[in-house]
């Protein structure tokens, strides 16, 4: 899915680059976000900090929403999301956050996300549901 807003998001997402995240758009409103847990992500000798998982989820939810509304020259911002941690993410785990827009209104989107560990038999690491606001891209500087 080629879209100028998504390309600009990739170019300007310095936080995602810092953390080491990447993504692919599966369909409009559906994305996979990727992260391999490295030593810099750890909070204990073996387990990742929950903030890293939270950042992965926020990115996945947001880009799923962006891919749904970008053709209307809109971007999205996080209103809120609920996150359940189900299992720790460990050093060298390869995580995939699968996010999907469940509802898209004029301004609000409801998006869900599952984080799985692909190198540990698709172990479910976390689940989330978020609400995102869609608004004109010029307000975000695009």
VMD Tcl script that builds the backbone (N, CA, C; Angstrom):
set m [mol new atoms 426]
animate dup $m
set s [atomselect $m all]
$s set {name element resname resid chain x y z} {
  {N N UNK 1 A 0.850 -1.175 0.000}
  {CA C UNK 1 A 0.000 0.000 0.000}
  {C C UNK 1 A 0.892 1.233 0.000}
  {N N UNK 2 A 0.998 1.861 -1.142}
  {CA C UNK 2 A 1.823 3.059 -1.250}
  {C C UNK 2 A 0.962 4.282 -0.948}
  {N N UNK 3 A 1.380 5.071 0.013}
  {CA C UNK 3 A 0.681 6.298 0.363}
  {C C UNK 3 A 1.702 7.276 0.906}
  {N N UNK 4 A 1.590 8.526 0.461}
  {CA C UNK 4 A 2.543 9.544 0.875}
  {C C UNK 4 A 2.556 9.735 2.387}
  {N N UNK 5 A 1.387 9.712 3.034}
  {CA C UNK 5 A 1.344 9.896 4.490}
  {C C UNK 5 A 2.067 8.765 5.217}
  {N N UNK 6 A 1.918 7.556 4.734}
  {CA C UNK 6 A 2.614 6.430 5.365}
  {C C UNK 6 A 4.121 6.557 5.146}
  {N N UNK 7 A 4.514 6.952 3.944}
  {CA C UNK 7 A 5.941 7.169 3.682}
  {C C UNK 7 A 6.500 8.267 4.586}
  {N N UNK 8 A 5.748 9.340 4.786}
  {CA C UNK 8 A 6.183 10.423 5.677}
  {C C UNK 8 A 6.236 9.954 7.124}
  {N N UNK 9 A 5.290 9.108 7.521}
  {CA C UNK 9 A 5.310 8.552 8.869}
  {C C UNK 9 A 6.599 7.744 9.074}
  {N N UNK 10 A 6.921 6.900 8.122}
  {CA C UNK 10 A 8.140 6.092 8.216}
  {C C UNK 10 A 9.366 7.002 8.341}
  {N N UNK 11 A 9.416 8.022 7.530}
  {CA C UNK 11 A 10.542 8.960 7.524}
  {C C UNK 11 A 10.684 9.700 8.851}
  {N N UNK 12 A 9.570 10.024 9.497}
  {CA C UNK 12 A 9.589 10.847 10.708}
  {C C UNK 12 A 9.452 10.071 12.011}
  {N N UNK 13 A 9.316 8.768 11.951}
  {CA C UNK 13 A 9.139 7.981 13.176}
  {C C UNK 13 A 10.497 7.613 13.782}
  {N N UNK 14 A 11.135 8.599 14.361}
  {CA C UNK 14 A 12.469 8.392 14.948}
  {C C UNK 14 A 12.412 7.474 16.166}
  {N N UNK 15 A 11.331 7.524 16.925}
  {CA C UNK 15 A 11.206 6.653 18.085}
  {C C UNK 15 A 11.177 5.188 17.663}
  {N N UNK 16 A 10.408 4.872 16.647}
  {CA C UNK 16 A 10.340 3.495 16.159}
  {C C UNK 16 A 11.689 2.978 15.704}
  {N N UNK 17 A 12.450 3.861 15.047}
  {CA C UNK 17 A 13.799 3.487 14.616}
  {C C UNK 17 A 14.708 3.263 15.821}
  {N N UNK 18 A 14.598 4.121 16.833}
  {CA C UNK 18 A 15.415 3.997 18.042}
  {C C UNK 18 A 15.176 2.656 18.735}
  {N N UNK 19 A 13.916 2.274 18.837}
  {CA C UNK 19 A 13.556 1.031 19.522}
  {C C UNK 19 A 13.872 -0.188 18.661}
  {N N UNK 20 A 13.820 -0.022 17.334}
  {CA C UNK 20 A 14.119 -1.125 16.427}
  {C C UNK 20 A 12.889 -1.790 15.833}
  {N N UNK 21 A 11.801 -1.034 15.729}
  {CA C UNK 21 A 10.554 -1.586 15.209}
  {C C UNK 21 A 10.445 -1.380 13.702}
  {N N UNK 22 A 9.717 -2.269 13.061}
  {CA C UNK 22 A 9.427 -2.170 11.637}
  {C C UNK 22 A 8.023 -2.727 11.432}
  {N N UNK 23 A 7.421 -2.465 10.284}
  {CA C UNK 23 A 6.065 -2.962 10.054}
  {C C UNK 23 A 5.817 -3.257 8.591}
  {N N UNK 24 A 4.717 -3.989 8.372}
  {CA C UNK 24 A 4.185 -4.219 7.028}
  {C C UNK 24 A 2.679 -4.022 7.101}
  {N N UNK 25 A 2.135 -3.435 6.054}
  {CA C UNK 25 A 0.684 -3.291 5.968}
  {C C UNK 25 A 0.155 -4.511 5.234}
  {N N UNK 26 A -0.710 -5.251 5.902}
  {CA C UNK 26 A -1.281 -6.475 5.343}
  {C C UNK 26 A -2.438 -6.113 4.421}
  {N N UNK 27 A -3.335 -5.304 4.916}
  {CA C UNK 27 A -4.495 -4.783 4.188}
  {C C UNK 27 A -4.803 -3.417 4.774}
  {N N UNK 28 A -5.669 -2.673 4.130}
  {CA C UNK 28 A -6.119 -1.408 4.707}
  {C C UNK 28 A -6.713 -1.700 6.088}
  {N N UNK 29 A -6.167 -1.046 7.119}
  {CA C UNK 29 A -6.664 -1.248 8.477}
  {C C UNK 29 A -6.099 -2.459 9.191}
  {N N UNK 30 A -5.081 -3.081 8.620}
  {CA C UNK 30 A -4.495 -4.287 9.235}
  {C C UNK 30 A -2.989 -4.292 9.008}
  {N N UNK 31 A -2.224 -4.371 10.109}
  {CA C UNK 31 A -0.763 -4.334 10.011}
  {C C UNK 31 A -0.126 -5.390 10.904}
  {N N UNK 32 A 1.121 -5.703 10.572}
  {CA C UNK 32 A 1.998 -6.492 11.429}
  {C C UNK 32 A 3.191 -5.608 11.766}
  {N N UNK 33 A 3.464 -5.487 13.038}
  {CA C UNK 33 A 4.599 -4.689 13.527}
  {C C UNK 33 A 5.596 -5.668 14.130}
  {N N UNK 34 A 6.885 -5.446 13.880}
  {CA C UNK 34 A 7.915 -6.407 14.263}
  {C C UNK 34 A 8.953 -5.798 15.199}
  {N N UNK 35 A 9.425 -6.618 16.136}
  {CA C UNK 35 A 10.499 -6.222 17.038}
  {C C UNK 35 A 11.180 -7.475 17.571}
  {N N UNK 36 A 12.503 -7.494 17.528}
  {CA C UNK 36 A 13.273 -8.551 18.181}
  {C C UNK 36 A 13.808 -7.983 19.487}
  {N N UNK 37 A 13.545 -8.691 20.573}
  {CA C UNK 37 A 13.973 -8.223 21.899}
  {C C UNK 37 A 15.492 -8.336 22.004}
  {N N UNK 38 A 16.111 -7.181 22.250}
  {CA C UNK 38 A 17.560 -7.080 22.400}
  {C C UNK 38 A 17.896 -6.724 23.844}
  {N N UNK 39 A 19.167 -6.781 24.161}
  {CA C UNK 39 A 19.604 -6.475 25.518}
  {C C UNK 39 A 19.145 -5.090 25.961}
  {N N UNK 40 A 19.142 -4.119 25.044}
  {CA C UNK 40 A 18.733 -2.753 25.388}
  {C C UNK 40 A 17.259 -2.658 25.780}
  {N N UNK 41 A 16.462 -3.690 25.504}
  {CA C UNK 41 A 15.039 -3.700 25.843}
  {C C UNK 41 A 14.753 -4.351 27.194}
  {N N UNK 42 A 15.755 -4.936 27.837}
  {CA C UNK 42 A 15.537 -5.734 29.042}
  {C C UNK 42 A 15.349 -4.890 30.291}
  {N N UNK 43 A 14.473 -5.384 31.181}
  {CA C UNK 43 A 14.288 -4.795 32.509}
  {C C UNK 43 A 14.870 -5.709 33.581}
  {N N UNK 44 A 15.035 -6.986 33.246}
  {CA C UNK 44 A 15.673 -7.965 34.126}
  {C C UNK 44 A 16.726 -8.669 33.267}
  {N N UNK 45 A 17.513 -9.563 33.841}
  {CA C UNK 45 A 18.515 -10.245 33.012}
  {C C UNK 45 A 17.939 -10.999 31.808}
  {N N UNK 46 A 16.638 -11.324 31.839}
  {CA C UNK 46 A 16.062 -12.117 30.754}
  {C C UNK 46 A 14.831 -11.503 30.092}
  {N N UNK 47 A 14.064 -10.689 30.797}
  {CA C UNK 47 A 12.761 -10.241 30.304}
  {C C UNK 47 A 12.757 -8.771 29.887}
  {N N UNK 48 A 11.992 -8.498 28.836}
  {CA C UNK 48 A 11.860 -7.133 28.324}
  {C C UNK 48 A 11.037 -6.268 29.267}
  {N N UNK 49 A 11.319 -4.980 29.229}
  {CA C UNK 49 A 10.528 -4.000 29.967}
  {C C UNK 49 A 9.146 -3.916 29.319}
  {N N UNK 50 A 8.114 -3.792 30.124}
  {CA C UNK 50 A 6.756 -3.687 29.601}
  {C C UNK 50 A 6.557 -2.481 28.700}
  {N N UNK 51 A 7.334 -1.434 28.913}
  {CA C UNK 51 A 7.221 -0.244 28.080}
  {C C UNK 51 A 7.582 -0.511 26.630}
  {N N UNK 52 A 8.469 -1.466 26.395}
  {CA C UNK 52 A 8.842 -1.820 25.018}
  {C C UNK 52 A 7.662 -2.504 24.330}
  {N N UNK 53 A 7.002 -3.398 25.039}
  {CA C UNK 53 A 5.823 -4.074 24.491}
  {C C UNK 53 A 4.715 -3.047 24.261}
  {N N UNK 54 A 4.559 -2.142 25.197}
  {CA C UNK 54 A 3.559 -1.087 25.067}
  {C C UNK 54 A 3.832 -0.208 23.852}
  {N N UNK 55 A 5.088 0.134 23.622}
  {CA C UNK 55 A 5.457 0.942 22.456}
  {C C UNK 55 A 5.173 0.179 21.158}
  {N N UNK 56 A 5.467 -1.104 21.148}
  {CA C UNK 56 A 5.188 -1.936 19.974}
  {C C UNK 56 A 3.686 -1.939 19.673}
  {N N UNK 57 A 2.888 -2.097 20.716}
  {CA C UNK 57 A 1.430 -2.119 20.552}
  {C C UNK 57 A 0.916 -0.764 20.079}
  {N N UNK 58 A 1.387 0.304 20.693}
  {CA C UNK 58 A 0.935 1.641 20.287}
  {C C UNK 58 A 1.272 1.902 18.822}
  {N N UNK 59 A 2.456 1.500 18.397}
  {CA C UNK 59 A 2.833 1.647 16.996}
  {C C UNK 59 A 1.936 0.840 16.078}
  {N N UNK 60 A 1.682 -0.406 16.448}
  {CA C UNK 60 A 0.854 -1.279 15.615}
  {C C UNK 60 A -0.579 -0.760 15.523}
  {N N UNK 61 A -1.143 -0.377 16.657}
  {CA C UNK 61 A -2.502 0.166 16.655}
  {C C UNK 61 A -2.573 1.422 15.796}
  {N N UNK 62 A -1.588 2.303 15.972}
  {CA C UNK 62 A -1.584 3.567 15.245}
  {C C UNK 62 A -1.437 3.406 13.749}
  {N N UNK 63 A -0.543 2.544 13.308}
  {CA C UNK 63 A -0.346 2.365 11.873}
  {C C UNK 63 A -1.534 1.624 11.254}
  {N N UNK 64 A -2.160 0.731 12.003}
  {CA C UNK 64 A -3.393 0.109 11.492}
  {C C UNK 64 A -4.433 1.192 11.229}
  {N N UNK 65 A -4.580 2.103 12.188}
  {CA C UNK 65 A -5.520 3.211 12.000}
  {C C UNK 65 A -5.119 4.121 10.862}
  {N N UNK 66 A -3.830 4.464 10.800}
  {CA C UNK 66 A -3.332 5.332 9.731}
  {C C UNK 66 A -3.606 4.718 8.365}
  {N N UNK 67 A -3.369 3.423 8.231}
  {CA C UNK 67 A -3.584 2.773 6.936}
  {C C UNK 67 A -5.055 2.767 6.538}
  {N N UNK 68 A -5.939 2.910 7.513}
  {CA C UNK 68 A -7.379 2.947 7.236}
  {C C UNK 68 A -7.839 4.330 6.769}
  {N N UNK 69 A -7.221 5.404 7.295}
  {CA C UNK 69 A -7.720 6.759 7.026}
  {C C UNK 69 A -6.798 7.616 6.167}
  {N N UNK 70 A -5.624 7.134 5.826}
  {CA C UNK 70 A -4.641 7.962 5.115}
  {C C UNK 70 A -5.123 8.420 3.743}
  {N N UNK 71 A -5.964 7.640 3.087}
  {CA C UNK 71 A -6.464 8.046 1.774}
  {C C UNK 71 A -7.447 9.209 1.854}
  {N N UNK 72 A -7.881 9.549 3.071}
  {CA C UNK 72 A -8.725 10.725 3.302}
  {C C UNK 72 A -7.871 11.908 3.776}
  {N N UNK 73 A -6.547 11.785 3.640}
  {CA C UNK 73 A -5.581 12.777 4.130}
  {C C UNK 73 A -5.730 13.010 5.628}
  {N N UNK 74 A -5.945 11.911 6.351}
  {CA C UNK 74 A -6.056 11.965 7.807}
  {C C UNK 74 A -4.935 11.133 8.426}
  {N N UNK 75 A -4.574 11.517 9.639}
  {CA C UNK 75 A -3.674 10.741 10.477}
  {C C UNK 75 A -4.433 10.403 11.759}
  {N N UNK 76 A -3.817 9.640 12.634}
  {CA C UNK 76 A -4.483 9.261 13.884}
  {C C UNK 76 A -3.590 9.571 15.081}
  {N N UNK 77 A -4.239 9.739 16.211}
  {CA C UNK 77 A -3.517 9.869 17.474}
  {C C UNK 77 A -4.201 8.982 18.509}
  {N N UNK 78 A -3.411 8.518 19.460}
  {CA C UNK 78 A -3.917 7.633 20.497}
  {C C UNK 78 A -4.808 8.406 21.456}
  {N N UNK 79 A -6.016 7.923 21.675}
  {CA C UNK 79 A -6.887 8.463 22.714}
  {C C UNK 79 A -6.663 7.659 23.992}
  {N N UNK 80 A -6.718 6.340 23.853}
  {CA C UNK 80 A -6.454 5.442 24.987}
  {C C UNK 80 A -6.281 4.038 24.451}
  {N N UNK 81 A -5.614 3.213 25.262}
  {CA C UNK 81 A -5.637 1.789 24.976}
  {C C UNK 81 A -5.442 1.005 26.261}
  {N N UNK 82 A -6.018 -0.185 26.258}
  {CA C UNK 82 A -5.920 -1.111 27.384}
  {C C UNK 82 A -5.025 -2.248 26.943}
  {N N UNK 83 A -4.130 -2.612 27.823}
  {CA C UNK 83 A -3.124 -3.620 27.504}
  {C C UNK 83 A -3.100 -4.686 28.587}
  {N N UNK 84 A -3.127 -5.935 28.169}
  {CA C UNK 84 A -2.967 -7.060 29.086}
  {C C UNK 84 A -1.683 -7.792 28.735}
  {N N UNK 85 A -0.763 -7.862 29.702}
  {CA C UNK 85 A 0.452 -8.657 29.547}
  {C C UNK 85 A 0.117 -10.085 29.954}
  {N N UNK 86 A 0.406 -11.055 29.086}
  {CA C UNK 86 A 0.053 -12.442 29.356}
  {C C UNK 86 A 1.265 -13.324 29.605}
  {N N UNK 87 A 2.403 -12.927 29.053}
  {CA C UNK 87 A 3.625 -13.704 29.198}
  {C C UNK 87 A 4.808 -12.772 28.970}
  {N N UNK 88 A 5.931 -13.000 29.640}
  {CA C UNK 88 A 7.073 -12.117 29.403}
  {C C UNK 88 A 7.676 -12.323 28.015}
  {N N UNK 89 A 8.207 -11.246 27.468}
  {CA C UNK 89 A 8.998 -11.317 26.242}
  {C C UNK 89 A 10.450 -11.429 26.676}
  {N N UNK 90 A 11.158 -12.396 26.129}
  {CA C UNK 90 A 12.505 -12.713 26.572}
  {C C UNK 90 A 13.543 -12.272 25.536}
  {N N UNK 91 A 14.782 -12.200 25.997}
  {CA C UNK 91 A 15.889 -11.836 25.121}
  {C C UNK 91 A 15.872 -12.705 23.858}
  {N N UNK 92 A 16.011 -12.069 22.710}
  {CA C UNK 92 A 16.015 -12.689 21.380}
  {C C UNK 92 A 14.648 -13.136 20.876}
  {N N UNK 93 A 13.591 -12.886 21.636}
  {CA C UNK 93 A 12.253 -13.195 21.138}
  {C C UNK 93 A 11.958 -12.327 19.921}
  {N N UNK 94 A 11.345 -12.937 18.934}
  {CA C UNK 94 A 10.917 -12.230 17.731}
  {C C UNK 94 A 9.415 -11.997 17.850}
  {N N UNK 95 A 9.050 -10.746 18.072}
  {CA C UNK 95 A 7.659 -10.405 18.325}
  {C C UNK 95 A 6.988 -9.851 17.073}
  {N N UNK 96 A 5.736 -10.233 16.908}
  {CA C UNK 96 A 4.882 -9.662 15.874}
  {C C UNK 96 A 3.612 -9.176 16.543}
  {N N UNK 97 A 3.338 -7.889 16.382}
  {CA C UNK 97 A 2.088 -7.305 16.871}
  {C C UNK 97 A 1.140 -7.228 15.687}
  {N N UNK 98 A 0.033 -7.955 15.785}
  {CA C UNK 98 A -0.954 -8.006 14.704}
  {C C UNK 98 A -2.131 -7.124 15.107}
  {N N UNK 99 A -2.271 -5.997 14.396}
  {CA C UNK 99 A -3.321 -5.039 14.734}
  {C C UNK 99 A -4.332 -4.936 13.605}
  {N N UNK 100 A -5.604 -4.710 13.999}
  {CA C UNK 100 A -6.680 -4.644 13.019}
  {C C UNK 100 A -7.728 -3.637 13.466}
  {N N UNK 101 A -8.147 -2.786 12.532}
  {CA C UNK 101 A -9.232 -1.843 12.805}
  {C C UNK 101 A -10.540 -2.635 12.855}
  {N N UNK 102 A -11.223 -2.539 13.996}
  {CA C UNK 102 A -12.495 -3.240 14.184}
  {C C UNK 102 A -13.680 -2.341 13.833}
  {N N UNK 103 A -13.502 -1.026 14.039}
  {CA C UNK 103 A -14.566 -0.054 13.743}
  {C C UNK 103 A -13.925 1.258 13.342}
  {N N UNK 104 A -14.459 1.869 12.291}
  {CA C UNK 104 A -13.961 3.167 11.835}
  {C C UNK 104 A -15.141 4.102 11.641}
  {N N UNK 105 A -15.274 5.065 12.580}
  {CA C UNK 105 A -16.308 6.077 12.453}
  {C C UNK 105 A -15.741 7.314 11.785}
  {N N UNK 106 A -16.469 8.424 11.862}
  {CA C UNK 106 A -15.994 9.668 11.249}
  {C C UNK 106 A -14.744 10.192 11.935}
  {N N UNK 107 A -14.655 10.019 13.257}
  {CA C UNK 107 A -13.499 10.525 13.998}
  {C C UNK 107 A -12.805 9.465 14.838}
  {N N UNK 108 A -13.518 8.502 15.342}
  {CA C UNK 108 A -12.925 7.521 16.250}
  {C C UNK 108 A -12.807 6.152 15.603}
  {N N UNK 109 A -11.674 5.497 15.889}
  {CA C UNK 109 A -11.425 4.145 15.419}
  {C C UNK 109 A -11.205 3.254 16.629}
  {N N UNK 110 A -11.712 2.044 16.574}
  {CA C UNK 110 A -11.456 1.024 17.592}
  {C C UNK 110 A -10.578 -0.034 16.927}
  {N N UNK 111 A -9.433 -0.299 17.572}
  {CA C UNK 111 A -8.425 -1.165 16.966}
  {C C UNK 111 A -7.974 -2.194 18.001}
  {N N UNK 112 A -7.788 -3.432 17.574}
  {CA C UNK 112 A -7.311 -4.488 18.474}
  {C C UNK 112 A -5.924 -4.943 18.046}
  {N N UNK 113 A -5.214 -5.575 18.980}
  {CA C UNK 113 A -3.852 -6.032 18.700}
  {C C UNK 113 A -3.501 -7.238 19.562}
  {N N UNK 114 A -2.884 -8.230 18.945}
  {CA C UNK 114 A -2.286 -9.364 19.648}
  {C C UNK 114 A -0.794 -9.344 19.376}
  {N N UNK 115 A 0.005 -9.543 20.412}
  {CA C UNK 115 A 1.456 -9.662 20.264}
  {C C UNK 115 A 1.812 -11.123 20.460}
  {N N UNK 116 A 2.435 -11.698 19.439}
  {CA C UNK 116 A 2.845 -13.097 19.532}
  {C C UNK 116 A 4.362 -13.194 19.383}
  {N N UNK 117 A 4.909 -14.235 19.963}
  {CA C UNK 117 A 6.332 -14.527 19.839}
  {C C UNK 117 A 6.473 -15.631 18.802}
  {N N UNK 118 A 6.979 -15.259 17.622}
  {CA C UNK 118 A 7.000 -16.209 16.507}
  {C C UNK 118 A 8.055 -17.299 16.658}
  {N N UNK 119 A 9.082 -17.063 17.456}
  {CA C UNK 119 A 10.102 -18.106 17.625}
  {C C UNK 119 A 9.826 -18.991 18.843}
  {N N UNK 120 A 8.693 -18.801 19.490}
  {CA C UNK 120 A 8.275 -19.674 20.597}
  {C C UNK 120 A 6.849 -20.159 20.334}
  {N N UNK 121 A 6.661 -20.796 19.171}
  {CA C UNK 121 A 5.392 -21.424 18.797}
  {C C UNK 121 A 4.216 -20.457 18.872}
  {N N UNK 122 A 4.429 -19.220 18.429}
  {CA C UNK 122 A 3.388 -18.199 18.408}
  {C C UNK 122 A 2.755 -17.969 19.781}
  {N N UNK 123 A 3.604 -17.988 20.797}
  {CA C UNK 123 A 3.149 -17.751 22.175}
  {C C UNK 123 A 2.542 -16.360 22.265}
  {N N UNK 124 A 1.363 -16.262 22.864}
  {CA C UNK 124 A 0.694 -14.985 23.036}
  {C C UNK 124 A 1.342 -14.222 24.190}
  {N N UNK 125 A 1.875 -13.050 23.888}
  {CA C UNK 125 A 2.592 -12.227 24.866}
  {C C UNK 125 A 1.669 -11.178 25.483}
  {N N UNK 126 A 0.831 -10.555 24.647}
  {CA C UNK 126 A -0.038 -9.479 25.131}
  {C C UNK 126 A -1.220 -9.293 24.195}
  {N N UNK 127 A -2.296 -8.702 24.744}
  {CA C UNK 127 A -3.481 -8.321 23.975}
  {C C UNK 127 A -3.811 -6.875 24.314}
  {N N UNK 128 A -4.350 -6.155 23.328}
  {CA C UNK 128 A -4.704 -4.760 23.570}
  {C C UNK 128 A -5.888 -4.351 22.709}
  {N N UNK 129 A -6.569 -3.303 23.178}
  {CA C UNK 129 A -7.627 -2.663 22.414}
  {C C UNK 129 A -7.491 -1.171 22.627}
  {N N UNK 130 A -7.571 -0.405 21.535}
  {CA C UNK 130 A -7.396 1.028 21.652}
  {C C UNK 130 A -8.422 1.835 20.894}
  {N N UNK 131 A -8.536 3.100 21.316}
  {CA C UNK 131 A -9.365 4.081 20.644}
  {C C UNK 131 A -8.435 5.142 20.080}
  {N N UNK 132 A -8.626 5.461 18.806}
  {CA C UNK 132 A -7.782 6.443 18.127}
  {C C UNK 132 A -8.644 7.510 17.482}
  {N N UNK 133 A -8.113 8.726 17.461}
  {CA C UNK 133 A -8.769 9.873 16.861}
  {C C UNK 133 A -8.199 10.102 15.464}
  {N N UNK 134 A -9.064 10.230 14.463}
  {CA C UNK 134 A -8.635 10.548 13.107}
  {C C UNK 134 A -8.854 12.040 12.875}
  {N N UNK 135 A -7.834 12.692 12.310}
  {CA C UNK 135 A -7.934 14.128 12.066}
  {C C UNK 135 A -7.074 14.522 10.868}
  {N N UNK 136 A -7.298 15.729 10.366}
  {CA C UNK 136 A -6.625 16.209 9.161}
  {C C UNK 136 A -5.108 16.182 9.340}
  {N N UNK 137 A -4.405 15.658 8.362}
  {CA C UNK 137 A -2.957 15.484 8.433}
  {C C UNK 137 A -2.206 16.804 8.554}
  {N N UNK 138 A -2.781 17.890 8.064}
  {CA C UNK 138 A -2.087 19.184 8.158}
  {C C UNK 138 A -1.933 19.634 9.602}
  {N N UNK 139 A -2.838 19.212 10.479}
  {CA C UNK 139 A -2.719 19.563 11.906}
  {C C UNK 139 A -1.524 18.868 12.561}
  {N N UNK 140 A -1.059 17.773 11.955}
  {CA C UNK 140 A 0.081 17.040 12.487}
  {C C UNK 140 A 1.393 17.466 11.798}
  {N N UNK 141 A 1.295 18.437 10.896}
  {CA C UNK 141 A 2.494 18.915 10.226}
  {C C UNK 141 A 2.814 18.235 8.912}
  {N N UNK 142 A 1.886 17.440 8.394}
  {CA C UNK 142 A 2.107 16.746 7.117}
  {C C UNK 142 A 1.512 17.544 5.971}
}
mol reanalyze $m
mol bondsrecalc $m
mol representation Tube
mol addrep $m
